[in-house]
């Protein structure tokens, strides 16, 4: 009887978890369907106003289909109710915008429903082989007997060498059956689909630690130095003091290896390119498997961001803690105590002193009309990390064609024009005789700059400059005529104005 009572207590504690309370309610299928439609597979954060609108749209669509068990209330009320049930969490993203995201309990419930909705065999050759391989590898890494470890490694090396030699000799390769491939893909999807809830659980642990730190800071029941020392030491060991932190640190150490991540991407690509994969996997399943690396990186980024918020909390407290204010308060209290002792020395035991309960009101003529608005400091939208096929970088020649005037080339051509036996009569004729690459509209400014540097006077009459744009189109500009002196004639006087 005691065993049954203990089992009942453990089962009741399990049913009190938010995961089972979500699945145990009457409207669970509708809530799960809304969560899966809104957040997708990777639990992407959604702005609060957008999720409120999405929830109302999804529920309205379900009512039109004749669904009876649909929650009532506005999108905002339902999201608040789901937050109280610990299925949604609201936080600020990097830009300071309020967003919703699923908790680890909700993601675990979604994953359980997704697993139960898959058609798969409960027992297969692939599963037994996976269990044997995992146990063998686990034993080779954990066995305390040195000789046993060496024997396991030698047996594995011999098996792999024999398989390699058989393939090198050209023997026939055994193709896996469709059942084997289907079971393998199913187990792979089960493992990968559990990652978002695992990352969310670590993220929630860091958020809980941050809340504990803030509560201790606000309580101020300990000296500031003791609080800072204790939580600085805790921040240094966050990833080793909890099971979630140790698990995340191990995953992070593996994924920092670029070669291992590249191998994971290549192995997934090879499996998806298998001839049997087209008939076994739907388009959605293929997209989920191809996005595994991105899913892992996004989960790591969210956990690292939450960990940064913990350390930022410590930093903000240290920076904002005003030691001078504490000293002023201590001096004020000492002055009050000294004054009270002096008053008690000259007054009787039943003497009274009238003191105002609250300080006098302060008359302020004007308050600030404009306060800090966080919306003014929103960062710009982040650029895409990977360029698309349309974002082809321009060539060096195209960049040069859009640049400023070619002063060096223009100076050389102007000197040649002035030193030739048949010099040009004006600066416009020099421009028209240039190569097409030097007849851009911007080159007109370069010639005028060189003419001004040589103090060549301009006439009031206008002269036509026939320019060519980099795309081949032409444009004519009317510019004051700048005559060029004949080198065989005496130079005209320069206008110093």
C-alpha positions in Angstrom: 0.0 0.0 0.0 2.9 2.4 0.8 4.3 1.8 -2.7 1.1 2.7 -4.3 0.7 5.8 -2.2 4.2 6.9 -3.1 3.5 6.3 -6.8 0.3 8.3 -6.5 2.2 11.2 -4.9 4.7 11.2 -7.7 2.1 11.0 -10.4 0.1 13.9 -8.8 3.3 16.0 -8.8 3.8 15.1 -12.5 0.2 16.1 -13.3 0.8 19.5 -11.6 3.6 20.3 -14.1 2.6 22.9 -16.7 3.2 20.4 -19.5 0.5 18.0 -18.4 -1.9 20.8 -17.3 -1.8 22.1 -20.8 -2.5 18.6 -22.3 -5.1 17.7 -19.7 -7.5 20.6 -20.3 -10.6 20.3 -22.5 -9.4 22.9 -25.0 -5.9 21.4 -25.3 -6.1 20.5 -29.1 -7.1 24.0 -30.0 -4.4 25.7 -27.9 -1.8 23.3 -29.2 -2.9 24.0 -32.8 -2.7 27.8 -32.2 0.8 27.5 -30.7 2.1 25.3 -33.6 0.6 27.7 -36.2 1.9 30.9 -34.6 5.4 29.9 -33.3 6.5 27.3 -35.8 9.1 24.7 -35.1 11.9 27.0 -33.9 9.8 29.0 -31.3 10.6 32.3 -32.9 9.7 35.3 -30.7 6.5 37.2 -31.8 5.7 40.8 -30.9 2.9 41.0 -28.4 0.5 42.9 -30.5 1.0 40.6 -33.5 0.4 37.5 -31.4 -2.8 39.0 -30.0 -4.1 39.5 -33.5 -2.9 36.1 -34.7 -4.7 34.3 -31.8 -7.9 36.1 -32.6 -7.6 35.3 -36.3 -6.8 31.6 -35.7 -9.7 31.1 -33.2 -12.1 32.9 -35.6 -11.1 30.5 -38.4 -11.6 27.5 -36.1 -15.1 28.7 -35.2 -16.0 28.9 -38.9 -15.0 25.3 -39.3 -17.5 24.3 -36.6 -15.1 23.7 -33.8 -17.0 23.9 -30.5 -14.2 23.8 -27.9 -12.7 27.2 -28.7 -11.4 29.5 -25.9 -13.4 32.7 -25.3 -11.9 36.1 -24.9 -9.7 38.5 -26.7 -6.2 37.7 -27.9 -4.7 39.7 -25.2 -6.8 38.0 -22.4 -6.0 34.6 -23.7 -2.2 35.3 -23.9 -2.4 36.6 -20.3 -4.2 33.4 -19.2 -1.6 31.3 -21.0 1.2 33.2 -19.3 -0.4 32.4 -15.9 -0.4 28.8 -16.9 3.4 29.0 -17.6 3.0 28.2 -21.3 3.9 31.7 -22.6 6.6 34.1 -21.4 6.9 37.7 -22.3 10.3 39.5 -22.5 12.2 42.2 -24.3 14.2 41.4 -27.4 17.5 43.1 -28.4 15.7 46.1 -29.8 13.7 46.7 -26.6 10.4 45.4 -28.2 8.1 43.2 -26.1 7.8 39.7 -27.5 6.1 36.4 -26.6 7.8 33.0 -26.7 6.8 29.5 -25.7 8.1 28.1 -22.4 9.9 24.8 -22.2 6.7 23.3 -20.8 4.7 24.3 -23.8 7.4 23.2 -26.2 7.6 19.8 -24.5 3.8 19.4 -24.8 4.0 20.3 -28.5 6.8 17.8 -29.0 4.8 15.1 -27.3 1.8 15.7 -29.6 4.0 15.8 -32.6 5.6 12.5 -31.6 2.3 10.8 -31.1 1.0 12.0 -34.4 3.9 10.3 -36.3 3.3 6.9 -37.8 6.3 4.8 -36.7 7.0 1.2 -35.6 7.7 0.6 -31.9 10.4 -2.0 -32.6 12.8 -2.2 -35.5 16.3 -3.3 -36.5 17.4 0.3 -36.7 16.4 1.0 -33.1 18.0 -2.1 -31.7 21.2 -1.3 -33.7 21.1 2.3 -32.3 20.8 1.0 -28.8 23.6 -1.4 -29.2 25.9 1.2 -30.7 25.1 3.8 -28.0 25.7 1.3 -25.2 28.9 0.2 -26.8 30.2 3.7 -27.2 29.1 4.7 -23.7 30.9 1.7 -22.2 34.1 2.5 -24.2 34.2 6.0 -22.8 33.1 5.2 -19.2 34.6 1.8 -18.5 37.1 2.1 -15.6 39.1 -1.0 -16.8 41.9 0.1 -19.0 42.2 -3.3 -20.7 38.5 -3.4 -21.3 38.6 -0.1 -23.1 41.5 -1.1 -25.2 39.7 -4.3 -26.2 36.6 -2.4 -27.2 38.6 0.0 -29.3 40.6 -2.8 -31.0 37.4 -4.6 -31.8 35.9 -1.5 -33.3 39.1 -0.7 -35.3 39.1 -4.3 -36.7 35.4 -4.1 -37.7 35.9 -0.7 -39.4 39.1 -1.9 -41.2 37.3 -5.0 -42.5 34.4 -3.0 -43.8 36.8 -0.5 -45.4 38.8 -3.3 -47.1 35.7 -5.0 -48.3 34.5 -1.7 -50.0 38.0 -1.0 -51.4 38.1 -4.5 -53.0 34.9 -3.6 -54.9 32.4 -5.9 -53.1 28.7 -5.2 -53.3 27.4 -2.5 -51.0 24.3 -3.5 -49.1 21.5 -0.9 -49.6 19.3 -0.2 -46.6 15.6 -1.0 -46.8 12.9 1.6 -46.8 11.8 0.5 -43.3 15.4 1.0 -42.0 15.6 4.5 -43.6 12.2 5.5 -42.3 13.0 4.5 -38.8 16.3 6.3 -39.0 14.7 9.5 -40.2 12.0 9.2 -37.5 14.5 8.9 -34.7 16.6 11.7 -36.1 13.6 14.0 -36.2 12.7 13.0 -32.6 16.2 13.9 -31.4 16.3 17.2 -33.3 12.8 18.3 -32.4 13.6 18.0 -28.7 16.4 20.7 -29.0 14.1 23.8 -28.8 12.6 22.8 -25.5 16.1 21.9 -24.1 17.4 25.3 -25.0 14.3 27.0 -23.6 14.8 25.2 -20.3 18.4 26.5 -20.0 17.2 30.0 -20.9 14.5 29.9 -18.3 17.1 28.8 -15.7 19.2 31.8 -16.5 16.1 34.0 -16.3 15.3 32.6 -12.9 18.8 33.3 -11.6 18.5 36.8 -12.9 15.2 37.3 -11.0 16.9 36.0 -7.8 19.8 38.4 -8.2 17.4 41.4 -8.7 15.4 40.3 -5.6 18.5 40.2 -3.5 19.6 43.6 -4.7 16.3 45.1 -3.9 16.0 43.5 -0.5 19.3 45.2 0.7 19.4 42.9 3.7 23.1 42.5 3.4 26.0 44.9 2.8 26.6 45.9 -0.8 30.1 44.4 -0.9 28.8 41.0 0.4 26.0 41.0 -2.2 28.4 41.8 -5.1 31.0 39.3 -4.0 28.5 36.5 -3.6 26.8 37.0 -7.0 30.0 37.7 -8.9 31.2 34.3 -7.7 27.9 32.8 -8.7 28.1 34.4 -12.1 31.5 32.8 -12.7 30.1 29.4 -12.0 26.7 29.7 -13.5 27.4 27.1 -16.2 28.9 24.6 -13.8 26.6 25.0 -10.8 23.3 23.7 -12.4 22.6 20.6 -14.5 21.1 22.8 -17.2 24.2 25.0 -17.3 26.6 22.0 -17.5 24.6 20.5 -20.3 24.6 23.8 -22.3 28.3 24.3 -21.7 29.0 20.8 -23.1 26.8 21.5 -26.2 28.4 24.9 -26.7 31.9 23.4 -26.5 31.0 20.9 -29.3 29.3 23.5 -31.5 32.2 25.9 -31.3 34.1 23.4 -33.5 33.5 24.7 -37.0 34.7 21.4 -38.5 32.1 19.4 -36.5 29.3 21.8 -37.5 30.4 21.5 -41.2 30.4 17.7 -40.8 26.9 17.8 -39.3 25.7 19.9 -42.3 27.3 17.6 -44.8 25.9 14.4 -43.2 22.4 15.9 -43.2 22.8 16.9 -46.8 24.0 13.4 -47.8 21.0 11.8 -46.0 18.5 14.1 -47.6 20.0 13.4 -51.0 19.6 9.7 -50.6 17.4 8.2 -53.4 14.9 6.8 -50.8 14.5 10.1 -48.9 12.1 11.7 -51.5 9.5 9.0 -51.0 9.9 8.9 -47.2 10.0 12.6 -46.2 7.5 15.3 -46.8 8.7 18.8 -47.9 8.1 20.1 -44.3 10.2 17.3 -42.8 13.1 17.9 -45.3 13.0 21.7 -44.5 13.2 20.9 -40.8 16.2 18.6 -41.1 18.0 21.1 -43.4 17.5 23.8 -40.8 19.0 21.8 -38.0 22.3 23.9 -37.8 20.4 27.1 -37.9 18.0 25.8 -35.2 20.9 25.0 -32.9 22.7 28.3 -33.5 19.5 30.2 -32.8 19.0 28.3 -29.5 22.6 29.0 -28.5 22.2 32.7 -29.3 19.0 33.0 -27.1 20.7 31.3 -24.2 23.9 33.4 -24.5 21.7 36.5 -24.6 19.9 35.5 -21.4 23.3 34.8 -19.8 24.5 38.2 -20.9 21.5 39.8 -19.1 22.5 38.1 -15.9 26.0 39.5 -16.1 24.6 42.9 -17.2 22.4 42.9 -14.1 25.5 42.6 -11.9 27.3 45.3 -13.9 24.4 47.7 -13.7 24.1 47.3 -10.0 27.8 47.9 -9.5 27.8 51.0 -11.7 24.6 52.4 -10.3 25.3 51.7 -6.7 26.1 55.1 -5.1 28.5 54.8 -2.3 28.5 58.5 -1.7 24.8 58.4 -1.1 25.2 55.7 1.4 27.8 57.8 3.3 25.5 60.8 3.2 22.6 58.7 4.7 24.9 57.4 7.4 26.1 60.9 8.3 22.5 62.1 8.4 21.5 59.3 10.7 24.4 60.0 13.0 23.5 63.7 13.1 19.9 62.8 14.1 21.2 60.4 16.8 23.5 63.1 18.1 20.8 65.7 18.2 18.4 63.3 19.9 21.0 62.5 22.6 21.5 66.3 23.2 17.8 66.9 23.4 17.3 64.0 25.9 20.1 65.4 28.1 18.1 68.6 28.6 14.6 67.4 28.6 12.5 65.4 31.1 11.3 61.8 30.8 7.8 62.9 29.7 8.8 65.7 27.4 7.3 65.7 23.9 8.3 67.2 20.6 6.0 67.9 17.8 7.4 66.6 14.5 5.6 66.5 11.1 4.7 63.1 10.0 5.5 63.9 6.4 7.9 66.5 5.0 6.5 69.8 3.7 5.3 69.9 0.1 7.7 71.3 -2.4 6.3 73.9 -4.7 7.6 73.3 -8.2 6.7 75.8 -10.9 7.3 73.6 -13.9 7.8 69.9 -14.7 9.5 68.4 -17.7 7.1 68.0 -20.5 9.1 65.4 -22.5 10.6 62.3 -21.0 12.8 59.6 -22.4 11.0 57.4 -24.9 12.6 54.0 -25.4 11.1 53.9 -28.9 13.6 56.7 -29.9 16.5 54.5 -29.3 15.4 51.4 -31.3 18.3 50.0 -33.2 17.9 49.7 -37.0 16.8 46.4 -38.6 19.7 44.0 -38.8 21.0 43.2 -42.2 20.8 39.8 -43.6 23.8 37.7 -42.7 23.8 35.7 -46.0 23.4 37.7 -49.3 20.8 36.5 -51.7 21.4 35.7 -55.4 20.3 39.2 -56.3 22.8 40.9 -54.0 25.8 40.6 -56.3 28.6 42.9 -55.3 29.5 45.5 -57.9 32.8 45.1 -59.8 35.8 47.4 -59.3 35.3 49.0 -62.7 31.6 49.8 -61.8 32.7 51.3 -58.5 35.4 53.4 -60.2 32.8 54.6 -62.8 30.6 56.0 -60.1 33.5 57.8 -58.4 34.8 61.4 -58.6 36.8 63.0 -61.4 40.1 61.4 -62.5 42.3 64.4 -61.7 45.6 62.7 -62.6 44.5 61.6 -66.1 42.8 64.9 -66.7 45.8 66.9 -65.8 48.0 64.9 -68.1 45.6 65.3 -71.0 45.3 69.0 -70.4 49.0 69.4 -70.4 49.3 67.5 -73.7 46.6 69.7 -75.2 48.3 72.9 -74.2 51.7 71.7 -75.4 50.6 70.3 -78.8 51.3 72.1 -82.1 47.6 72.5 -82.7 46.2 73.3 -79.2 42.5 73.3 -78.6 40.8 76.7 -78.5 38.8 76.1 -75.4 38.4 73.7 -72.5 35.2 72.3 -74.0 37.1 71.2 -77.1 39.6 69.4 -74.8 36.8 67.6 -73.1 35.2 66.5 -76.4 38.5 65.1 -77.5 38.9 62.9 -74.4 38.4 59.1 -74.3 34.8 58.0 -73.5 35.9 56.8 -70.1 37.1 60.4 -69.3 33.9 62.1 -70.6 31.7 61.4 -67.6 29.7 64.4 -66.3 31.8 64.4 -63.2 34.9 64.9 -65.3 33.7 68.4 -66.2 34.2 69.5 -62.6 37.7 68.0 -62.7 38.6 70.1 -65.8 37.1 73.2 -64.3 39.1 72.6 -61.1 42.3 72.3 -63.1 41.4 75.5 -65.0 40.8 77.4 -61.8 44.1 76.0 -60.4 45.9 77.4 -63.5 44.0 80.7 -63.2 42.5 80.4 -66.7 39.7 83.1 -67.1 36.2 82.2 -68.1 34.1 84.1 -70.6 30.4 85.0 -70.2 29.5 83.0 -73.3 28.4 79.4 -72.8 30.0 76.3 -74.4 28.5 72.8 -74.9 30.1 69.8 -73.2 28.9 66.5 -74.6 29.3 64.0 -71.7 28.8 60.2 -71.6 27.4 58.4 -68.6 28.8 55.0 -67.5 25.7 53.3 -68.9 26.4 54.7 -72.4 23.7 57.4 -72.4 24.7 61.0 -73.3 24.0 64.3 -71.7 24.9 67.9 -72.9 25.9 70.6 -70.4 26.1 74.3 -70.9 29.3 75.6 -69.2 31.0 79.1 -69.3 33.6 79.0 -72.1 37.2 78.8 -70.9 39.6 79.7 -73.7 43.1 78.2 -73.8 46.1 80.4 -74.7 48.2 79.7 -77.7 51.8 78.9 -76.4 53.3 80.8 -79.4 51.4 84.0 -78.5 52.1 86.3 -75.5 50.0 85.3 -72.5 47.0 87.5 -71.7 46.9 89.2 -68.4 45.4 87.1 -65.6 42.2 88.3 -63.9 43.1 88.6 -60.2 39.5 89.3 -59.1 
